[in-house]
């Protein structure tokens, strides 16, 4: 079964896709927190980990700013933005 991100997870995914498209490197947790309006970085980290587990985001371990959308994540953002 495919897990569909709920609203805040989608906002986090959308923020990563937008940042990656412009900068070609991943945003920091703090940049995502500011973009989506969450109060705590731990909340952002929880959403990121869930999106990684569900296959929408990926990162290179032990490297900074490597959070990026997978093809699946980019496709979902494009699909939902076209509605």
C-alpha positions as CSV (number, residue, x, y, z in Angstrom):
1,X,0.0,0.0,0.0
2,X,1.3,3.5,-0.9
3,X,1.5,6.0,1.9
4,X,0.2,9.4,0.9
5,X,1.7,12.3,3.0
6,X,-0.8,14.3,5.1
7,X,-0.9,18.1,4.7
8,X,2.1,19.0,6.8
9,X,4.3,16.2,5.4
10,X,3.3,17.4,1.9
11,X,4.3,21.0,2.9
12,X,7.7,19.7,4.1
13,X,8.1,17.7,0.8
14,X,7.1,20.7,-1.2
15,X,9.6,22.9,0.6
16,X,12.4,20.5,-0.1
17,X,11.4,20.2,-3.8
18,X,11.3,24.0,-4.2
19,X,14.6,24.5,-2.4
20,X,16.4,21.7,-4.4
21,X,15.1,23.0,-7.7
22,X,16.5,26.5,-7.0
23,X,19.7,25.7,-5.1
24,X,20.6,22.1,-6.2
25,X,21.4,21.3,-2.5
26,X,19.1,20.4,0.3
27,X,17.6,22.8,2.8
28,X,18.5,22.8,6.5
29,X,15.9,21.6,9.0
30,X,15.7,25.3,10.2
31,X,15.0,26.5,6.7
32,X,12.2,24.0,6.3
33,X,10.8,24.9,9.7
34,X,10.6,28.5,8.8
35,X,9.1,27.8,5.4
36,X,6.3,25.5,6.7
37,X,5.7,27.4,9.9
38,X,6.4,24.7,12.4
39,X,7.5,25.6,15.9
40,X,10.1,23.0,16.6
41,X,12.9,21.5,14.6
42,X,12.1,18.1,16.1
43,X,8.7,18.2,14.4
44,X,10.4,18.9,11.0
45,X,12.8,16.1,11.6
46,X,9.9,13.7,12.4
47,X,8.2,14.6,9.1
48,X,11.5,14.3,7.2
49,X,12.1,10.8,8.6
50,X,8.6,9.7,7.7
51,X,9.0,11.0,4.2
52,X,12.3,9.2,3.9
53,X,10.7,5.9,5.1
54,X,7.9,6.3,2.6
55,X,10.3,6.9,-0.3
56,X,9.6,10.6,-1.0
57,X,12.9,12.0,0.3
58,X,16.4,10.7,0.5
59,X,19.7,11.8,2.0
60,X,23.4,10.8,1.9
61,X,24.4,9.7,5.4
62,X,27.0,11.8,7.2
63,X,27.0,14.6,4.7
64,X,25.5,18.1,5.2
65,X,22.6,19.5,3.1
66,X,22.0,16.3,1.1
67,X,18.3,16.0,1.7
68,X,16.6,15.8,-1.7
69,X,13.4,14.6,-3.2
70,X,13.2,11.2,-4.9
71,X,11.6,10.9,-8.3
72,X,8.5,9.7,-6.5
73,X,8.5,12.8,-4.3
74,X,8.9,15.1,-7.2
75,X,6.1,13.4,-9.2
76,X,3.7,13.7,-6.2
77,X,4.4,17.4,-5.8
78,X,3.8,18.0,-9.6
79,X,0.6,15.9,-9.6
80,X,-0.9,17.7,-6.6
81,X,0.1,21.1,-7.8
82,X,-1.5,20.6,-11.1
83,X,-4.9,20.0,-9.5
